[in-house]
Amino acid sequence: MLFSRRQVVAVLAAQGVMAGIPWRARGATRTIRVGYQKYGTLILLKTKGFLEDALRPAGIGVEWAQFPAGPPLLQALVAGALDFGQTGDLPPVFVQASSPDALVYAGHEARCGASEAIIVPASSTIRSVADLKGRRVAVTRGADAHWLLVASLRKHGLTLGDVSVSYLLPAAARPAFETGQVDAWAIWDPYLSGADADTRTIATGDDVEGGTAFYLARRGFFEESPDLVRTVLAAVAKCDDWAANHRDEVIALLARSTGLAPDVVARSLAKLRYGLLPMTPDVVAGQQAIADGFHAAGLLTTVPDVAAAAPKLL
């Protein structure tokens, strides 16, 4: 079912995920609207001002909006409230399935499967994904960890029907996991690195070829202003280069942004390799495999064509 921009904006506002979106004032110069999360390259881009520096000569401004996860960020993009954002691998697949012409893949970061995992308490009798049968698992619906859970279960001959799934955002999933309301948690960094140290990992994104962060542009923005999309990507690449050479400053910035201890952020960053990469046939095929897998699991009514949303930009 497709919703109008007004309907989606109303839902997101009610969920408290759009409070940070500053609408363009009447008479203002052109503005690019970027959605970001507390962790990742885009929060660094916002803090360092590389994008503002690149756009200022053309009289173009930047408006930033923070989101708790990729799915609500892309809902805002589909609604026309954003032009550009970054999410994990699964959210754009869901968007393409319901709104095939809503977005384009603009680029990605190097895959980091270790940045997402299914964890259980160290004292748990659960030793493998196969042991999840009949157990309670927390995951964020439509986030990349959702694919990790589905693909990991399938790899061990199980389906989502074999477990009791609690669809929770990280802020609600963590206390549910720590108090034993769920038996396992499928989660991504930095929340993964910030989880109680007394845990055990039973699967990671490396096991299912997951863990890629993508940059997405609203299709209308791309079609109207492909050169501006490239300008944004150039600023992202500059920020990635800076981040790769200023790890201590990155740790400090992300610790402030997330509220996590610097050592937690450092553990998370140790897994990453900063660097903007183009969409290639292999990357597109990986996304298509995720789309096919979710359709086979009965979680998508249609199979999106990933290649149709991956124009050559870099």
LONU-505220 format. One record per residue (C-alpha): y, x, z; residue in three letters; residue number from 0. Coordinates in steps of 0.1 Angstrom, whole numbers, plus 2048, in hexadecimal, padded with zeros to 3 digits. Example, Ala and Ser with C-alpha at 12.3 -4.5 7.8 and 13.67 -1.06 7.14 Angstrom:
# residues 2
yy|xx|zz|residu|num
7D3|87B|84E|ALA|0 $
7F5|889|847|SER|1 $
***
This chain:
# residues 314
yy|xx|zz|residu|num
800|800|800|MET|0 $
822|80E|7F6|LEU|1 $
841|809|80B|PHE|2 $
866|80A|802|SER|3 $
87C|826|80E|ARG|4 $
88C|80E|827|ARG|5 $
86A|804|836|GLN|6 $
85E|827|83A|VAL|7 $
87E|833|84A|VAL|8 $
87D|816|862|ALA|9 $
859|81F|86C|VAL|10 $
861|844|871|LEU|11 $
87F|83C|885|ALA|12 $
86B|825|89C|ALA|13 $
852|842|8A1|GLN|14 $
86E|859|8AB|GLY|15 $
867|872|88F|VAL|16 $
887|86F|87C|MET|17 $
8A1|873|897|ALA|18 $
8AB|894|88A|GLY|19 $
8B3|889|866|ILE|20 $
8D9|88B|860|PRO|21 $
8E2|874|844|TRP|22 $
8FB|880|82A|ARG|23 $
91E|877|833|ALA|24 $
932|863|81A|ARG|25 $
946|87B|804|GLY|26 $
932|89A|80E|ALA|27 $
928|8B4|7F4|THR|28 $
904|8B4|7E7|ARG|29 $
8EA|8BA|802|THR|30 $
8C6|8C6|802|ILE|31 $
8B1|8B6|81E|ARG|32 $
896|8CB|82C|VAL|33 $
87B|8C0|845|GLY|34 $
86C|8D9|85C|TYR|35 $
856|8DC|87B|GLN|36 $
85A|8F1|89A|LYS|37 $
844|90C|88C|TYR|38 $
842|91C|86A|GLY|39 $
859|92D|850|THR|40 $
871|910|84D|LEU|41 $
87C|911|871|ILE|42 $
883|936|86B|LEU|43 $
896|92E|84B|LEU|44 $
8AB|915|85E|LYS|45 $
8B3|92D|87A|THR|46 $
8BB|94B|863|LYS|47 $
8D1|937|84A|GLY|48 $
8C3|947|82B|PHE|49 $
8C3|925|818|LEU|50 $
8E6|91D|822|GLU|51 $
8F1|93F|816|ASP|52 $
8E0|93A|7F4|ALA|53 $
8EF|917|7EF|LEU|54 $
912|91C|7FD|ARG|55 $
921|92A|7DC|PRO|56 $
917|90A|7CA|ALA|57 $
926|8F4|7E5|GLY|58 $
904|8E7|7EF|ILE|59 $
8FC|8E0|814|GLY|60 $
8DB|8DE|827|VAL|61 $
8D0|8C3|83F|GLU|62 $
8B2|8CA|856|TRP|63 $
89A|8B1|866|ALA|64 $
87F|8BA|87F|GLN|65 $
85D|8A9|87F|PHE|66 $
83F|8AB|897|PRO|67 $
825|8AF|87B|ALA|68 $
821|8AF|855|GLY|69 $
817|88B|84F|PRO|70 $
838|87B|85D|PRO|71 $
84C|896|84B|LEU|72 $
83C|88D|82A|LEU|73 $
841|868|831|GLN|74 $
866|86F|834|ALA|75 $
865|882|813|LEU|76 $
853|865|801|VAL|77 $
86E|84E|810|ALA|78 $
889|863|7FF|GLY|79 $
897|870|820|ALA|80 $
88D|894|819|LEU|81 $
88D|8AB|7FB|ASP|82 $
877|8C8|807|PHE|83 $
85F|8D1|822|GLY|84 $
840|8E4|82D|GLN|85 $
81F|8D6|839|THR|86 $
7FA|8E0|83C|GLY|87 $
7E1|8D9|820|ASP|88 $
7D7|8B5|827|LEU|89 $
7F8|8A1|82B|PRO|90 $
801|8A5|806|PRO|91 $
7DF|899|7FB|VAL|92 $
7E4|878|80F|PHE|93 $
807|874|800|VAL|94 $
7FA|879|7DC|GLN|95 $
7DE|85F|7E2|ALA|96 $
7F7|844|7EB|SER|97 $
816|850|7D8|SER|98 $
80A|865|7BA|PRO|99 $
82D|86D|7AD|ASP|100 $
83E|874|7CE|ALA|101 $
83C|899|7D2|LEU|102 $
835|8BB|7C2|VAL|103 $
825|8DA|7D0|TYR|104 $
840|8F5|7CE|ALA|105 $
82C|913|7DD|GLY|106 $
818|91D|7FB|HIS|107 $
812|938|815|GLU|108 $
7F2|94D|817|ALA|109 $
7D4|939|824|ARG|110 $
7CE|93E|849|CYS|111 $
7AE|92C|853|GLY|112 $
7AF|93B|876|ALA|113 $
7CF|928|87D|SER|114 $
7BC|908|882|GLU|115 $
79C|901|896|ALA|116 $
786|8E8|8A8|ILE|117 $
785|8F2|8CC|ILE|118 $
772|8E6|8EB|VAL|119 $
775|8F0|910|PRO|120 $
763|910|917|ALA|121 $
74D|8FD|930|SER|122 $
743|8E3|916|SER|123 $
71F|8DF|90B|THR|124 $
72B|8DC|8E7|ILE|125 $
722|8FC|8D5|ARG|126 $
726|8F3|8B1|SER|127 $
735|8D8|89B|VAL|128 $
713|8C8|899|ALA|129 $
715|8C2|8BF|ASP|130 $
734|8AC|8B9|LEU|131 $
71E|88E|8B0|LYS|132 $
726|872|8C7|GLY|133 $
743|885|8D7|ARG|134 $
769|87E|8D8|ARG|135 $
77F|893|8C2|VAL|136 $
7A5|893|8C0|ALA|137 $
7B7|89B|8A0|VAL|138 $
7D8|892|88F|THR|139 $
7D2|879|873|ARG|140 $
7DB|887|851|GLY|141 $
7E2|8AA|85E|ALA|142 $
7D0|8C9|851|ASP|143 $
7BA|8C9|870|ALA|144 $
7AD|8A7|865|HIS|145 $
79E|8B8|846|TRP|146 $
790|8D3|85D|LEU|147 $
77E|8B8|871|LEU|148 $
771|8A4|853|VAL|149 $
766|8C3|840|ALA|150 $
756|8D3|85F|SER|151 $
742|8B4|867|LEU|152 $
737|8B1|843|ARG|153 $
72B|8D5|843|LYS|154 $
714|8CC|861|HIS|155 $
707|8AC|852|GLY|156 $
71E|895|865|LEU|157 $
73B|87D|85D|THR|158 $
758|870|870|LEU|159 $
742|852|878|GLY|160 $
72D|869|88E|ASP|161 $
749|871|8A6|VAL|162 $
763|85D|8B9|SER|163 $
785|867|8AA|VAL|164 $
7A6|865|8BD|SER|165 $
7C3|868|8A5|TYR|166 $
7DE|879|8B9|LEU|167 $
7FD|88F|8B3|LEU|168 $
7FA|8B1|8C4|PRO|169 $
811|8A7|8E1|ALA|170 $
7F8|88B|8EB|ALA|171 $
7D8|89D|8E0|ALA|172 $
7DD|8BB|8F7|ARG|173 $
7DE|8A8|918|PRO|174 $
7C1|892|90C|ALA|175 $
7AD|8B2|905|PHE|176 $
7B7|8C4|925|GLU|177 $
7AE|8A5|93B|THR|178 $
78C|89F|92A|GLY|179 $
796|87F|919|GLN|180 $
789|88E|8F9|VAL|181 $
76D|8A8|8F5|ASP|182 $
77B|8BC|8D9|ALA|183 $
79D|8C1|8C7|TRP|184 $
7A3|8CA|8A3|ALA|185 $
7C5|8DB|8A3|ILE|186 $
7DB|8F5|892|TRP|187 $
7F3|910|89C|ASP|188 $
807|915|8B0|PRO|189 $
7F7|8FA|8C5|TYR|190 $
7D5|90B|8C0|LEU|191 $
7E2|92C|8CE|SER|192 $
7F3|919|8EA|GLY|193 $
7D4|906|8F5|ALA|194 $
7C4|90F|917|ASP|195 $
7B4|931|914|ALA|196 $
794|922|924|ASP|197 $
788|914|902|THR|198 $
76F|91C|8E8|ARG|199 $
773|919|8C2|THR|200 $
757|908|8AF|ILE|201 $
767|908|88C|ALA|202 $
785|915|87A|THR|203 $
796|90F|859|GLY|204 $
785|92E|84C|ASP|205 $
764|91B|84D|ASP|206 $
771|900|835|VAL|207 $
78B|913|821|GLU|208 $
7A8|902|832|GLY|209 $
7C8|90E|842|GLY|210 $
7E1|910|825|THR|211 $
806|907|82B|ALA|212 $
817|8F7|80D|PHE|213 $
83B|8F2|803|TYR|214 $
842|8D0|7F5|LEU|215 $
85F|8C2|7E2|ALA|216 $
868|89E|7DC|ARG|217 $
860|898|7B7|ARG|218 $
882|888|7B0|GLY|219 $
893|8A7|7BE|PHE|220 $
87D|8BE|7A9|PHE|221 $
882|8AA|789|GLU|222 $
8A8|8A8|78E|GLU|223 $
8AE|8CB|79B|SER|224 $
891|8E4|794|PRO|225 $
8A9|901|797|ASP|226 $
8B3|8F6|7BA|LEU|227 $
88E|8F4|7C4|VAL|228 $
88B|918|7B8|ARG|229 $
8A9|921|7CC|THR|230 $
899|913|7EB|VAL|231 $
879|926|7E3|LEU|232 $
88C|946|7DF|ALA|233 $
89C|941|801|ALA|234 $
879|93A|810|VAL|235 $
86C|95A|800|ALA|236 $
88A|96E|80F|LYS|237 $
882|95F|831|CYS|238 $
85D|968|82E|ASP|239 $
867|98C|826|ASP|240 $
87E|98D|844|TRP|241 $
863|97D|85B|ALA|242 $
849|996|850|ALA|243 $
85F|9B3|85B|ASN|244 $
86E|9A4|87B|HIS|245 $
850|997|88E|ARG|246 $
860|99C|8B1|ASP|247 $
87E|987|8A7|GLU|248 $
867|96D|897|VAL|249 $
853|96A|8B7|ILE|250 $
873|965|8CB|ALA|251 $
880|94A|8B3|LEU|252 $
860|937|8B2|LEU|253 $
85B|93A|8D7|ALA|254 $
87D|929|8DC|ARG|255 $
875|90F|8C2|SER|256 $
852|905|8CE|THR|257 $
857|90B|8F4|GLY|258 $
838|920|8F3|LEU|259 $
835|942|905|ALA|260 $
83D|960|8EE|PRO|261 $
819|96D|8F3|ASP|262 $
80B|94C|8E6|VAL|263 $
822|94E|8C7|VAL|264 $
818|972|8C2|ALA|265 $
7F3|969|8C1|ARG|266 $
7FA|94E|8A8|SER|267 $
810|964|891|LEU|268 $
7F5|980|892|ALA|269 $
7E0|96A|87B|LYS|270 $
7FB|964|861|LEU|271 $
807|977|842|ARG|272 $
829|96C|838|TYR|273 $
830|96A|812|GLY|274 $
838|94E|7FA|LEU|275 $
81D|94A|7DF|LEU|276 $
81C|935|7BF|PRO|277 $
804|918|7B8|MET|278 $
7E7|926|7A5|THR|279 $
7C8|915|796|PRO|280 $
7B3|921|7B4|ASP|281 $
7CB|912|7CD|VAL|282 $
7CD|8F2|7BA|VAL|283 $
7A7|8F0|7B8|ALA|284 $
7A6|8F5|7DE|GLY|285 $
7BD|8D8|7E4|GLN|286 $
7AA|8C3|7CB|GLN|287 $
78A|8CA|7DF|ALA|288 $
79B|8BD|7FE|ILE|289 $
7A6|89D|7EB|ALA|290 $
783|898|7DD|ASP|291 $
774|89E|800|GLY|292 $
78A|884|811|PHE|293 $
783|86B|7F5|HIS|294 $
75D|871|7F9|ALA|295 $
761|86B|81F|ALA|296 $
771|849|817|GLY|297 $
793|853|825|LEU|298 $
7A5|851|804|LEU|299 $
7A3|833|7EC|THR|300 $
7AD|848|7CE|THR|301 $
7A9|86D|7C5|VAL|302 $
7CA|87E|7BF|PRO|303 $
7CF|896|7A2|ASP|304 $
7DD|8B5|7B4|VAL|305 $
7E4|8C7|793|ALA|306 $
7FB|8AB|788|ALA|307 $
811|8B4|7A7|ALA|308 $
811|8DA|7A2|ALA|309 $
82B|8E4|788|PRO|310 $
831|909|783|LYS|311 $
84F|912|798|LEU|312 $
84A|937|7A1|LEU|313 $
***
